[in-house]
Amino acid sequence: MGLEFLTGYLVEKSLSVDKILIFVLVFSYFAVPRQYQHRVLFFGILGALLFRSTFIAMGTVLIEYKSVVVLLGVFLIVTRAKMRFAPERGLEPEKNPLIRLFRRFVPVSPEYQGQKFFARLH
């Protein structure tokens, strides 16, 4: 019981640090202005809380497979190393295939509209 609890605790702590890393990546990738970062972070945390139960349920199933745990650990280490040693490049979100696919279905303004997440442009 003690080892399982410790493993669950360590996984949960590492996922918490991972979420912070993701927020930093998103802020830098989309060049979110500093004045809006708090609001984006607030709603991001609310979204994370909504999905947390699903991720925990999936994690309890996947953690039984040691190979999945090792693969996720290697993925996080490689991602961190790439961030640390990769040269600075200009941001070009419009070239990202995932963002281009998203924009096909959701109209997105090229500029920030104040602190609004959703804005109707005429």
Backbone atoms as SQL, in Angstrom:
CREATE TABLE atoms (id INTEGER PRIMARY KEY, chain TEXT, resi INTEGER, resn TEXT, atom TEXT, x REAL, y REAL, z REAL);
INSERT INTO atoms VALUES
  (1, 'A', 1, 'MET', 'N', 0.826, -1.202, 0.000),
  (2, 'A', 1, 'MET', 'CA', 0.000, 0.000, 0.000),
  (3, 'A', 1, 'MET', 'C', 0.857, 1.248, 0.000),
  (4, 'A', 2, 'GLY', 'N', 1.933, 1.246, 0.774),
  (5, 'A', 2, 'GLY', 'CA', 2.779, 2.430, 0.891),
  (6, 'A', 2, 'GLY', 'C', 3.469, 2.791, -0.409),
  (7, 'A', 3, 'LEU', 'N', 3.986, 1.778, -1.126),
  (8, 'A', 3, 'LEU', 'CA', 4.678, 2.026, -2.388),
  (9, 'A', 3, 'LEU', 'C', 3.717, 2.542, -3.450),
  (10, 'A', 4, 'GLU', 'N', 2.506, 1.987, -3.506),
  (11, 'A', 4, 'GLU', 'CA', 1.510, 2.453, -4.473),
  (12, 'A', 4, 'GLU', 'C', 1.124, 3.898, -4.208),
  (13, 'A', 5, 'PHE', 'N', 0.974, 4.231, -2.923),
  (14, 'A', 5, 'PHE', 'CA', 0.626, 5.613, -2.567),
  (15, 'A', 5, 'PHE', 'C', 1.747, 6.560, -2.979),
  (16, 'A', 6, 'LEU', 'N', 2.992, 6.182, -2.686),
  (17, 'A', 6, 'LEU', 'CA', 4.139, 7.017, -3.044),
  (18, 'A', 6, 'LEU', 'C', 4.245, 7.190, -4.548),
  (19, 'A', 7, 'THR', 'N', 4.021, 6.101, -5.291),
  (20, 'A', 7, 'THR', 'CA', 4.065, 6.180, -6.752),
  (21, 'A', 7, 'THR', 'C', 2.979, 7.117, -7.270),
  (22, 'A', 8, 'GLY', 'N', 1.761, 6.978, -6.753),
  (23, 'A', 8, 'GLY', 'CA', 0.669, 7.863, -7.160),
  (24, 'A', 8, 'GLY', 'C', 0.958, 9.309, -6.836),
  (25, 'A', 9, 'TYR', 'N', 1.540, 9.548, -5.659),
  (26, 'A', 9, 'TYR', 'CA', 1.891, 10.913, -5.245),
  (27, 'A', 9, 'TYR', 'C', 2.941, 11.503, -6.184),
  (28, 'A', 10, 'LEU', 'N', 3.978, 10.728, -6.490),
  (29, 'A', 10, 'LEU', 'CA', 5.034, 11.229, -7.374),
  (30, 'A', 10, 'LEU', 'C', 4.511, 11.485, -8.787),
  (31, 'A', 11, 'VAL', 'N', 3.651, 10.616, -9.276),
  (32, 'A', 11, 'VAL', 'CA', 3.066, 10.826, -10.604),
  (33, 'A', 11, 'VAL', 'C', 2.225, 12.099, -10.604),
  (34, 'A', 12, 'GLU', 'N', 1.428, 12.285, -9.569),
  (35, 'A', 12, 'GLU', 'CA', 0.575, 13.479, -9.486),
  (36, 'A', 12, 'GLU', 'C', 1.422, 14.750, -9.423),
  (37, 'A', 13, 'LYS', 'N', 2.485, 14.738, -8.642),
  (38, 'A', 13, 'LYS', 'CA', 3.369, 15.911, -8.553),
  (39, 'A', 13, 'LYS', 'C', 4.043, 16.184, -9.892),
  (40, 'A', 14, 'SER', 'N', 4.500, 15.148, -10.567),
  (41, 'A', 14, 'SER', 'CA', 5.161, 15.363, -11.859),
  (42, 'A', 14, 'SER', 'C', 4.172, 15.890, -12.890),
  (43, 'A', 15, 'LEU', 'N', 2.915, 15.432, -12.825),
  (44, 'A', 15, 'LEU', 'CA', 1.912, 15.955, -13.749),
  (45, 'A', 15, 'LEU', 'C', 1.607, 17.421, -13.457),
  (46, 'A', 16, 'SER', 'N', 1.655, 17.816, -12.196),
  (47, 'A', 16, 'SER', 'CA', 1.432, 19.220, -11.847),
  (48, 'A', 16, 'SER', 'C', 2.519, 20.089, -12.447),
  (49, 'A', 17, 'VAL', 'N', 3.763, 19.660, -12.345),
  (50, 'A', 17, 'VAL', 'CA', 4.878, 20.408, -12.937),
  (51, 'A', 17, 'VAL', 'C', 4.738, 20.411, -14.453),
  (52, 'A', 18, 'ASP', 'N', 4.296, 19.301, -15.012),
  (53, 'A', 18, 'ASP', 'CA', 4.095, 19.195, -16.447),
  (54, 'A', 18, 'ASP', 'C', 3.064, 20.208, -16.937),
  (55, 'A', 19, 'LYS', 'N', 1.997, 20.420, -16.167),
  (56, 'A', 19, 'LYS', 'CA', 0.970, 21.390, -16.557),
  (57, 'A', 19, 'LYS', 'C', 1.531, 22.806, -16.601),
  (58, 'A', 20, 'ILE', 'N', 2.369, 23.138, -15.651),
  (59, 'A', 20, 'ILE', 'CA', 3.001, 24.461, -15.646),
  (60, 'A', 20, 'ILE', 'C', 3.862, 24.615, -16.894),
  (61, 'A', 21, 'LEU', 'N', 4.602, 23.577, -17.239),
  (62, 'A', 21, 'LEU', 'CA', 5.427, 23.602, -18.441),
  (63, 'A', 21, 'LEU', 'C', 4.567, 23.832, -19.682),
  (64, 'A', 22, 'ILE', 'N', 3.420, 23.186, -19.745),
  (65, 'A', 22, 'ILE', 'CA', 2.530, 23.355, -20.897),
  (66, 'A', 22, 'ILE', 'C', 2.021, 24.787, -20.988),
  (67, 'A', 23, 'PHE', 'N', 1.634, 25.389, -19.838),
  (68, 'A', 23, 'PHE', 'CA', 1.172, 26.771, -19.863),
  (69, 'A', 23, 'PHE', 'C', 2.271, 27.704, -20.362),
  (70, 'A', 24, 'VAL', 'N', 3.493, 27.499, -19.921),
  (71, 'A', 24, 'VAL', 'CA', 4.607, 28.336, -20.372),
  (72, 'A', 24, 'VAL', 'C', 4.816, 28.172, -21.875),
  (73, 'A', 25, 'LEU', 'N', 4.739, 26.936, -22.364),
  (74, 'A', 25, 'LEU', 'CA', 4.882, 26.694, -23.798),
  (75, 'A', 25, 'LEU', 'C', 3.786, 27.393, -24.597),
  (76, 'A', 26, 'VAL', 'N', 2.552, 27.297, -24.128),
  (77, 'A', 26, 'VAL', 'CA', 1.433, 27.921, -24.842),
  (78, 'A', 26, 'VAL', 'C', 1.584, 29.435, -24.842),
  (79, 'A', 27, 'PHE', 'N', 1.926, 30.022, -23.692),
  (80, 'A', 27, 'PHE', 'CA', 2.110, 31.478, -23.622),
  (81, 'A', 27, 'PHE', 'C', 3.190, 31.944, -24.584),
  (82, 'A', 28, 'SER', 'N', 4.307, 31.237, -24.627),
  (83, 'A', 28, 'SER', 'CA', 5.389, 31.672, -25.505),
  (84, 'A', 28, 'SER', 'C', 5.056, 31.417, -26.967),
  (85, 'A', 29, 'TYR', 'N', 4.421, 30.282, -27.276),
  (86, 'A', 29, 'TYR', 'CA', 4.116, 29.957, -28.667),
  (87, 'A', 29, 'TYR', 'C', 3.136, 30.946, -29.270),
  (88, 'A', 30, 'PHE', 'N', 2.107, 31.294, -28.517),
  (89, 'A', 30, 'PHE', 'CA', 1.093, 32.208, -29.033),
  (90, 'A', 30, 'PHE', 'C', 1.381, 33.662, -28.681),
  (91, 'A', 31, 'ALA', 'N', 2.522, 33.920, -28.058),
  (92, 'A', 31, 'ALA', 'CA', 2.940, 35.283, -27.688),
  (93, 'A', 31, 'ALA', 'C', 1.817, 36.008, -26.951),
  (94, 'A', 32, 'VAL', 'N', 1.276, 35.369, -25.910),
  (95, 'A', 32, 'VAL', 'CA', 0.196, 35.964, -25.127),
  (96, 'A', 32, 'VAL', 'C', 0.773, 37.151, -24.355),
  (97, 'A', 33, 'PRO', 'N', 0.215, 38.349, -24.537),
  (98, 'A', 33, 'PRO', 'CA', 0.726, 39.513, -23.803),
  (99, 'A', 33, 'PRO', 'C', 0.641, 39.298, -22.298),
  (100, 'A', 34, 'ARG', 'N', 1.595, 39.832, -21.597),
  (101, 'A', 34, 'ARG', 'CA', 1.693, 39.645, -20.147),
  (102, 'A', 34, 'ARG', 'C', 0.402, 40.045, -19.424),
  (103, 'A', 35, 'GLN', 'N', -0.250, 41.115, -19.883),
  (104, 'A', 35, 'GLN', 'CA', -1.448, 41.591, -19.187),
  (105, 'A', 35, 'GLN', 'C', -2.607, 40.596, -19.288),
  (106, 'A', 36, 'TYR', 'N', -2.597, 39.680, -20.263),
  (107, 'A', 36, 'TYR', 'CA', -3.674, 38.702, -20.416),
  (108, 'A', 36, 'TYR', 'C', -3.306, 37.328, -19.876),
  (109, 'A', 37, 'GLN', 'N', -2.060, 37.126, -19.496),
  (110, 'A', 37, 'GLN', 'CA', -1.625, 35.802, -19.065),
  (111, 'A', 37, 'GLN', 'C', -2.367, 35.322, -17.826),
  (112, 'A', 38, 'HIS', 'N', -2.657, 36.217, -16.888),
  (113, 'A', 38, 'HIS', 'CA', -3.360, 35.803, -15.677),
  (114, 'A', 38, 'HIS', 'C', -4.746, 35.264, -16.018),
  (115, 'A', 39, 'ARG', 'N', -5.442, 35.957, -16.881),
  (116, 'A', 39, 'ARG', 'CA', -6.795, 35.525, -17.250),
  (117, 'A', 39, 'ARG', 'C', -6.759, 34.204, -18.019),
  (118, 'A', 40, 'VAL', 'N', -5.832, 34.085, -18.943),
  (119, 'A', 40, 'VAL', 'CA', -5.695, 32.837, -19.689),
  (120, 'A', 40, 'VAL', 'C', -5.332, 31.699, -18.741),
  (121, 'A', 41, 'LEU', 'N', -4.440, 31.963, -17.809),
  (122, 'A', 41, 'LEU', 'CA', -4.047, 30.950, -16.837),
  (123, 'A', 41, 'LEU', 'C', -5.229, 30.541, -15.963),
  (124, 'A', 42, 'PHE', 'N', -6.029, 31.515, -15.527),
  (125, 'A', 42, 'PHE', 'CA', -7.195, 31.228, -14.690),
  (126, 'A', 42, 'PHE', 'C', -8.152, 30.274, -15.397),
  (127, 'A', 43, 'PHE', 'N', -8.513, 30.593, -16.643),
  (128, 'A', 43, 'PHE', 'CA', -9.442, 29.736, -17.365),
  (129, 'A', 43, 'PHE', 'C', -8.788, 28.417, -17.761),
  (130, 'A', 44, 'GLY', 'N', -7.483, 28.444, -17.979),
  (131, 'A', 44, 'GLY', 'CA', -6.770, 27.195, -18.254),
  (132, 'A', 44, 'GLY', 'C', -6.808, 26.257, -17.063),
  (133, 'A', 45, 'ILE', 'N', -6.659, 26.811, -15.867),
  (134, 'A', 45, 'ILE', 'CA', -6.719, 25.983, -14.664),
  (135, 'A', 45, 'ILE', 'C', -8.128, 25.433, -14.468),
  (136, 'A', 46, 'LEU', 'N', -9.142, 26.255, -14.722),
  (137, 'A', 46, 'LEU', 'CA', -10.518, 25.737, -14.633),
  (138, 'A', 46, 'LEU', 'C', -10.738, 24.582, -15.606),
  (139, 'A', 47, 'GLY', 'N', -10.243, 24.746, -16.815),
  (140, 'A', 47, 'GLY', 'CA', -10.358, 23.660, -17.793),
  (141, 'A', 47, 'GLY', 'C', -9.615, 22.417, -17.347),
  (142, 'A', 48, 'ALA', 'N', -8.441, 22.611, -16.764),
  (143, 'A', 48, 'ALA', 'CA', -7.666, 21.467, -16.275),
  (144, 'A', 48, 'ALA', 'C', -8.408, 20.737, -15.173),
  (145, 'A', 49, 'LEU', 'N', -9.070, 21.477, -14.303),
  (146, 'A', 49, 'LEU', 'CA', -9.839, 20.835, -13.233),
  (147, 'A', 49, 'LEU', 'C', -11.009, 20.033, -13.788),
  (148, 'A', 50, 'LEU', 'N', -11.640, 20.538, -14.832),
  (149, 'A', 50, 'LEU', 'CA', -12.772, 19.818, -15.420),
  (150, 'A', 50, 'LEU', 'C', -12.344, 18.475, -16.014),
  (151, 'A', 51, 'PHE', 'N', -11.186, 18.451, -16.640),
  (152, 'A', 51, 'PHE', 'CA', -10.720, 17.227, -17.276),
  (153, 'A', 51, 'PHE', 'C', -9.899, 16.332, -16.346),
  (154, 'A', 52, 'ARG', 'N', -9.583, 16.816, -15.169),
  (155, 'A', 52, 'ARG', 'CA', -8.703, 16.091, -14.261),
  (156, 'A', 52, 'ARG', 'C', -9.229, 14.702, -13.910),
  (157, 'A', 53, 'SER', 'N', -10.508, 14.585, -13.641),
  (158, 'A', 53, 'SER', 'CA', -11.057, 13.277, -13.259),
  (159, 'A', 53, 'SER', 'C', -10.898, 12.262, -14.387),
  (160, 'A', 54, 'THR', 'N', -11.073, 12.701, -15.621),
  (161, 'A', 54, 'THR', 'CA', -10.899, 11.796, -16.757),
  (162, 'A', 54, 'THR', 'C', -9.452, 11.341, -16.861),
  (163, 'A', 55, 'PHE', 'N', -8.531, 12.272, -16.718),
  (164, 'A', 55, 'PHE', 'CA', -7.115, 11.928, -16.830),
  (165, 'A', 55, 'PHE', 'C', -6.677, 11.000, -15.693),
  (166, 'A', 56, 'ILE', 'N', -7.191, 11.228, -14.496),
  (167, 'A', 56, 'ILE', 'CA', -6.837, 10.361, -13.375),
  (168, 'A', 56, 'ILE', 'C', -7.375, 8.954, -13.622),
  (169, 'A', 57, 'ALA', 'N', -8.604, 8.865, -14.111),
  (170, 'A', 57, 'ALA', 'CA', -9.180, 7.549, -14.401),
  (171, 'A', 57, 'ALA', 'C', -8.360, 6.826, -15.474),
  (172, 'A', 58, 'MET', 'N', -7.986, 7.530, -16.518),
  (173, 'A', 58, 'MET', 'CA', -7.163, 6.915, -17.560),
  (174, 'A', 58, 'MET', 'C', -5.784, 6.547, -17.018),
  (175, 'A', 59, 'GLY', 'N', -5.234, 7.399, -16.171),
  (176, 'A', 59, 'GLY', 'CA', -3.914, 7.141, -15.604),
  (177, 'A', 59, 'GLY', 'C', -3.879, 5.919, -14.723),
  (178, 'A', 60, 'THR', 'N', -4.960, 5.691, -13.971),
  (179, 'A', 60, 'THR', 'CA', -4.984, 4.509, -13.111),
  (180, 'A', 60, 'THR', 'C', -4.971, 3.221, -13.925),
  (181, 'A', 61, 'VAL', 'N', -5.529, 3.282, -15.115),
  (182, 'A', 61, 'VAL', 'CA', -5.489, 2.109, -15.990),
  (183, 'A', 61, 'VAL', 'C', -4.117, 1.972, -16.636),
  (184, 'A', 62, 'LEU', 'N', -3.568, 3.096, -17.149),
  (185, 'A', 62, 'LEU', 'CA', -2.302, 3.046, -17.878),
  (186, 'A', 62, 'LEU', 'C', -1.087, 2.822, -16.989),
  (187, 'A', 63, 'ILE', 'N', -1.156, 3.247, -15.722),
  (188, 'A', 63, 'ILE', 'CA', 0.015, 3.133, -14.851),
  (189, 'A', 63, 'ILE', 'C', 0.350, 1.680, -14.536),
  (190, 'A', 64, 'GLU', 'N', -0.592, 0.782, -14.770),
  (191, 'A', 64, 'GLU', 'CA', -0.324, -0.634, -14.558),
  (192, 'A', 64, 'GLU', 'C', 0.643, -1.192, -15.593),
  (193, 'A', 65, 'TYR', 'N', 0.790, -0.520, -16.714),
  (194, 'A', 65, 'TYR', 'CA', 1.710, -0.942, -17.772),
  (195, 'A', 65, 'TYR', 'C', 2.999, -0.140, -17.641),
  (196, 'A', 66, 'LYS', 'N', 4.034, -0.790, -17.176),
  (197, 'A', 66, 'LYS', 'CA', 5.319, -0.108, -16.917),
  (198, 'A', 66, 'LYS', 'C', 5.878, 0.525, -18.186),
  (199, 'A', 67, 'SER', 'N', 5.649, -0.103, -19.340),
  (200, 'A', 67, 'SER', 'CA', 6.183, 0.446, -20.585),
  (201, 'A', 67, 'SER', 'C', 5.566, 1.808, -20.899),
  (202, 'A', 68, 'VAL', 'N', 4.299, 2.006, -20.565),
  (203, 'A', 68, 'VAL', 'CA', 3.639, 3.295, -20.790),
  (204, 'A', 68, 'VAL', 'C', 4.272, 4.361, -19.908),
  (205, 'A', 69, 'VAL', 'N', 4.545, 4.010, -18.654),
  (206, 'A', 69, 'VAL', 'CA', 5.165, 4.956, -17.725),
  (207, 'A', 69, 'VAL', 'C', 6.555, 5.346, -18.227),
  (208, 'A', 70, 'VAL', 'N', 7.326, 4.363, -18.681),
  (209, 'A', 70, 'VAL', 'CA', 8.673, 4.631, -19.187),
  (210, 'A', 70, 'VAL', 'C', 8.599, 5.513, -20.433),
  (211, 'A', 71, 'LEU', 'N', 7.690, 5.198, -21.350),
  (212, 'A', 71, 'LEU', 'CA', 7.554, 6.010, -22.570),
  (213, 'A', 71, 'LEU', 'C', 7.180, 7.453, -22.253),
  (214, 'A', 72, 'LEU', 'N', 6.245, 7.654, -21.331),
  (215, 'A', 72, 'LEU', 'CA', 5.864, 9.020, -20.965),
  (216, 'A', 72, 'LEU', 'C', 7.034, 9.759, -20.310),
  (217, 'A', 73, 'GLY', 'N', 7.787, 9.073, -19.466),
  (218, 'A', 73, 'GLY', 'CA', 8.949, 9.686, -18.833),
  (219, 'A', 73, 'GLY', 'C', 9.997, 10.089, -19.857),
  (220, 'A', 74, 'VAL', 'N', 10.284, 9.192, -20.795),
  (221, 'A', 74, 'VAL', 'CA', 11.255, 9.499, -21.853),
  (222, 'A', 74, 'VAL', 'C', 10.759, 10.671, -22.694),
  (223, 'A', 75, 'PHE', 'N', 9.470, 10.674, -23.012),
  (224, 'A', 75, 'PHE', 'CA', 8.900, 11.771, -23.799),
  (225, 'A', 75, 'PHE', 'C', 9.111, 13.115, -23.091),
  (226, 'A', 76, 'LEU', 'N', 8.843, 13.166, -21.779),
  (227, 'A', 76, 'LEU', 'CA', 9.012, 14.411, -21.033),
  (228, 'A', 76, 'LEU', 'C', 10.478, 14.847, -20.984),
  (229, 'A', 77, 'ILE', 'N', 11.381, 13.903, -20.803),
  (230, 'A', 77, 'ILE', 'CA', 12.809, 14.234, -20.750),
  (231, 'A', 77, 'ILE', 'C', 13.290, 14.757, -22.107),
  (232, 'A', 78, 'VAL', 'N', 12.898, 14.091, -23.184),
  (233, 'A', 78, 'VAL', 'CA', 13.303, 14.532, -24.528),
  (234, 'A', 78, 'VAL', 'C', 12.725, 15.907, -24.846),
  (235, 'A', 79, 'THR', 'N', 11.451, 16.127, -24.494),
  (236, 'A', 79, 'THR', 'CA', 10.828, 17.427, -24.739),
  (237, 'A', 79, 'THR', 'C', 11.557, 18.527, -23.987),
  (238, 'A', 80, 'ARG', 'N', 11.907, 18.275, -22.734),
  (239, 'A', 80, 'ARG', 'CA', 12.630, 19.272, -21.938),
  (240, 'A', 80, 'ARG', 'C', 14.005, 19.533, -22.525),
  (241, 'A', 81, 'ALA', 'N', 14.696, 18.502, -22.968),
  (242, 'A', 81, 'ALA', 'CA', 16.015, 18.680, -23.564),
  (243, 'A', 81, 'ALA', 'C', 15.924, 19.500, -24.850),
  (244, 'A', 82, 'LYS', 'N', 14.902, 19.231, -25.659),
  (245, 'A', 82, 'LYS', 'CA', 14.725, 20.012, -26.889),
  (246, 'A', 82, 'LYS', 'C', 14.475, 21.479, -26.573),
  (247, 'A', 83, 'MET', 'N', 13.678, 21.732, -25.541),
  (248, 'A', 83, 'MET', 'CA', 13.417, 23.126, -25.155),
  (249, 'A', 83, 'MET', 'C', 14.700, 23.804, -24.674),
  (250, 'A', 84, 'ARG', 'N', 15.497, 23.063, -23.939),
  (251, 'A', 84, 'ARG', 'CA', 16.716, 23.641, -23.340),
  (252, 'A', 84, 'ARG', 'C', 17.770, 23.939, -24.392),
  (253, 'A', 85, 'PHE', 'N', 17.948, 23.041, -25.348),
  (254, 'A', 85, 'PHE', 'CA', 19.066, 23.162, -26.271),
  (255, 'A', 85, 'PHE', 'C', 18.677, 23.596, -27.682),
  (256, 'A', 86, 'ALA', 'N', 17.409, 23.739, -27.961),
  (257, 'A', 86, 'ALA', 'CA', 16.977, 24.148, -29.300),
  (258, 'A', 86, 'ALA', 'C', 17.267, 25.638, -29.506),
  (259, 'A', 87, 'PRO', 'N', 17.713, 26.005, -30.691),
  (260, 'A', 87, 'PRO', 'CA', 17.951, 27.434, -30.954),
  (261, 'A', 87, 'PRO', 'C', 16.629, 28.194, -31.019),
  (262, 'A', 88, 'GLU', 'N', 16.683, 29.455, -30.659),
  (263, 'A', 88, 'GLU', 'CA', 15.491, 30.310, -30.727),
  (264, 'A', 88, 'GLU', 'C', 15.095, 30.496, -32.181),
  (265, 'A', 89, 'ARG', 'N', 13.820, 30.271, -32.448),
  (266, 'A', 89, 'ARG', 'CA', 13.297, 30.490, -33.796),
  (267, 'A', 89, 'ARG', 'C', 12.132, 31.448, -33.694),
  (268, 'A', 90, 'GLY', 'N', 11.863, 32.110, -34.784),
  (269, 'A', 90, 'GLY', 'CA', 10.713, 32.991, -34.821),
  (270, 'A', 90, 'GLY', 'C', 9.422, 32.193, -34.713),
  (271, 'A', 91, 'LEU', 'N', 8.420, 32.789, -34.118),
  (272, 'A', 91, 'LEU', 'CA', 7.137, 32.111, -33.975),
  (273, 'A', 91, 'LEU', 'C', 6.324, 32.276, -35.247),
  (274, 'A', 92, 'GLU', 'N', 5.852, 31.180, -35.777),
  (275, 'A', 92, 'GLU', 'CA', 5.007, 31.202, -36.957),
  (276, 'A', 92, 'GLU', 'C', 3.845, 30.233, -36.749),
  (277, 'A', 93, 'PRO', 'N', 2.889, 30.601, -35.863),
  (278, 'A', 93, 'PRO', 'CA', 1.773, 29.685, -35.586),
  (279, 'A', 93, 'PRO', 'C', 0.958, 29.336, -36.822),
  (280, 'A', 94, 'GLU', 'N', 0.917, 30.231, -37.796),
  (281, 'A', 94, 'GLU', 'CA', 0.098, 29.961, -38.975),
  (282, 'A', 94, 'GLU', 'C', 0.647, 28.809, -39.816),
  (283, 'A', 95, 'LYS', 'N', 1.884, 28.387, -39.579),
  (284, 'A', 95, 'LYS', 'CA', 2.449, 27.246, -40.297),
  (285, 'A', 95, 'LYS', 'C', 2.212, 25.920, -39.579),
  (286, 'A', 96, 'ASN', 'N', 1.695, 25.963, -38.375),
  (287, 'A', 96, 'ASN', 'CA', 1.447, 24.753, -37.606),
  (288, 'A', 96, 'ASN', 'C', 0.230, 24.040, -38.183),
  (289, 'A', 97, 'PRO', 'N', 0.358, 22.767, -38.581),
  (290, 'A', 97, 'PRO', 'CA', -0.780, 22.063, -39.194),
  (291, 'A', 97, 'PRO', 'C', -1.971, 21.901, -38.258),
  (292, 'A', 98, 'LEU', 'N', -1.733, 21.726, -36.976),
  (293, 'A', 98, 'LEU', 'CA', -2.837, 21.584, -36.026),
  (294, 'A', 98, 'LEU', 'C', -3.631, 22.888, -35.920),
  (295, 'A', 99, 'ILE', 'N', -2.939, 24.001, -35.910),
  (296, 'A', 99, 'ILE', 'CA', -3.616, 25.301, -35.833),
  (297, 'A', 99, 'ILE', 'C', -4.356, 25.589, -37.133),
  (298, 'A', 100, 'ARG', 'N', -3.766, 25.225, -38.255),
  (299, 'A', 100, 'ARG', 'CA', -4.460, 25.432, -39.528),
  (300, 'A', 100, 'ARG', 'C', -5.741, 24.602, -39.591),
  (301, 'A', 101, 'LEU', 'N', -5.697, 23.369, -39.101),
  (302, 'A', 101, 'LEU', 'CA', -6.894, 22.533, -39.058),
  (303, 'A', 101, 'LEU', 'C', -7.942, 23.149, -38.138),
  (304, 'A', 102, 'PHE', 'N', -7.526, 23.635, -36.978),
  (305, 'A', 102, 'PHE', 'CA', -8.444, 24.270, -36.039),
  (306, 'A', 102, 'PHE', 'C', -9.117, 25.480, -36.679),
  (307, 'A', 103, 'ARG', 'N', -8.346, 26.286, -37.401),
  (308, 'A', 103, 'ARG', 'CA', -8.892, 27.492, -38.031),
  (309, 'A', 103, 'ARG', 'C', -9.876, 27.193, -39.152),
  (310, 'A', 104, 'ARG', 'N', -9.833, 25.996, -39.699),
  (311, 'A', 104, 'ARG', 'CA', -10.831, 25.624, -40.708),
  (312, 'A', 104, 'ARG', 'C', -12.220, 25.548, -40.108),
  (313, 'A', 105, 'PHE', 'N', -12.291, 25.136, -38.854),
  (314, 'A', 105, 'PHE', 'CA', -13.584, 24.916, -38.208),
  (315, 'A', 105, 'PHE', 'C', -13.982, 26.041, -37.262),
  (316, 'A', 106, 'VAL', 'N', -13.018, 26.784, -36.760),
  (317, 'A', 106, 'VAL', 'CA', -13.302, 27.861, -35.805),
  (318, 'A', 106, 'VAL', 'C', -12.682, 29.146, -36.350),
  (319, 'A', 107, 'PRO', 'N', -13.510, 30.179, -36.618),
  (320, 'A', 107, 'PRO', 'CA', -12.945, 31.439, -37.102),
  (321, 'A', 107, 'PRO', 'C', -12.122, 32.111, -36.002),
  (322, 'A', 108, 'VAL', 'N', -10.906, 32.488, -36.352),
  (323, 'A', 108, 'VAL', 'CA', -9.980, 33.063, -35.386),
  (324, 'A', 108, 'VAL', 'C', -9.483, 34.402, -35.917),
  (325, 'A', 109, 'SER', 'N', -9.485, 35.398, -35.044),
  (326, 'A', 109, 'SER', 'CA', -8.970, 36.715, -35.409),
  (327, 'A', 109, 'SER', 'C', -7.447, 36.698, -35.337),
  (328, 'A', 110, 'PRO', 'N', -6.768, 37.358, -36.276),
  (329, 'A', 110, 'PRO', 'CA', -5.302, 37.375, -36.229),
  (330, 'A', 110, 'PRO', 'C', -4.736, 38.243, -35.105),
  (331, 'A', 111, 'GLU', 'N', -5.540, 39.135, -34.523),
  (332, 'A', 111, 'GLU', 'CA', -5.084, 39.998, -33.438),
  (333, 'A', 111, 'GLU', 'C', -5.896, 39.722, -32.185),
  (334, 'A', 112, 'TYR', 'N', -5.317, 40.133, -31.055),
  (335, 'A', 112, 'TYR', 'CA', -6.055, 40.050, -29.796),
  (336, 'A', 112, 'TYR', 'C', -7.155, 41.102, -29.810),
  (337, 'A', 113, 'GLN', 'N', -8.311, 40.756, -29.268),
  (338, 'A', 113, 'GLN', 'CA', -9.442, 41.677, -29.164),
  (339, 'A', 113, 'GLN', 'C', -9.595, 42.070, -27.698),
  (340, 'A', 114, 'GLY', 'N', -8.633, 42.797, -27.186),
  (341, 'A', 114, 'GLY', 'CA', -8.631, 43.128, -25.765),
  (342, 'A', 114, 'GLY', 'C', -8.462, 41.861, -24.966),
  (343, 'A', 115, 'GLN', 'N', -9.193, 41.737, -23.865),
  (344, 'A', 115, 'GLN', 'CA', -9.084, 40.534, -23.052),
  (345, 'A', 115, 'GLN', 'C', -10.182, 39.527, -23.352),
  (346, 'A', 116, 'LYS', 'N', -10.873, 39.688, -24.458),
  (347, 'A', 116, 'LYS', 'CA', -11.981, 38.783, -24.805),
  (348, 'A', 116, 'LYS', 'C', -11.443, 37.481, -25.387),
  (349, 'A', 117, 'PHE', 'N', -12.060, 36.373, -24.952),
  (350, 'A', 117, 'PHE', 'CA', -11.744, 35.082, -25.563),
  (351, 'A', 117, 'PHE', 'C', -12.550, 34.894, -26.835),
  (352, 'A', 118, 'PHE', 'N', -13.783, 35.393, -26.814),
  (353, 'A', 118, 'PHE', 'CA', -14.656, 35.292, -27.962),
  (354, 'A', 118, 'PHE', 'C', -15.121, 36.690, -28.348),
  (355, 'A', 119, 'ALA', 'N', -15.054, 37.016, -29.628),
  (356, 'A', 119, 'ALA', 'CA', -15.484, 38.324, -30.102),
  (357, 'A', 119, 'ALA', 'C', -16.162, 38.139, -31.458),
  (358, 'A', 120, 'ARG', 'N', -17.218, 38.869, -31.649),
  (359, 'A', 120, 'ARG', 'CA', -17.908, 38.830, -32.939),
  (360, 'A', 120, 'ARG', 'C', -17.426, 40.037, -33.746),
  (361, 'A', 121, 'LEU', 'N', -16.779, 39.737, -34.864),
  (362, 'A', 121, 'LEU', 'CA', -16.287, 40.800, -35.734),
  (363, 'A', 121, 'LEU', 'C', -17.222, 40.940, -36.916),
  (364, 'A', 122, 'HIS', 'N', -17.480, 42.169, -37.298),
  (365, 'A', 122, 'HIS', 'CA', -18.411, 42.411, -38.410),
  (366, 'A', 122, 'HIS', 'C', -17.656, 42.758, -39.658);
